[in-house]
Amino acid sequence: MNRDQVLLLVREALTEIVPDADFTKIGPDTAFREALELDSLDFLNLVERLTEHADCRIDEDGYPRLTTLNSAAAFLAERT
């Protein structure tokens, strides 16, 4: 997957968890967990969806890279 495909995948996964997510207010380097008010369970659901959609394992040590759209896309692009 290229970076644009992965970025779309991250946005789709976030939209599954927060259907009314407004990405016009979330920049590529905005911490989306705070911006979308994701709690711990929501975040784990995000990790699960990304794991399924990207078909790659995301271990707990990778969680800090899943904070912004840019960092999450870069992390997943490296792993796929």
Stockholm file with secondary structure:
# STOCKHOLM 1.0

chainA/1-80         MNRDQVLLLVREALTEIVPDADFTKIGPDTAFREALELDSLDFLNLVERLTEHADCRIDEDGYPRLTTLNSAAAFLAERT
#=GR chainA/1-80 SS CCHHHHHHHHHHHHHHHSTTCCTTSSCTTSCHHHHTTCCHHHHHHHHHHHHHHHTSCCCGGGGGGCSSHHHHHHHHHHHC
#=GC SS_cons        CCHHHHHHHHHHHHHHHSTTCCTTSSCTTSCHHHHTTCCHHHHHHHHHHHHHHHTSCCCGGGGGGCSSHHHHHHHHHHHC
//
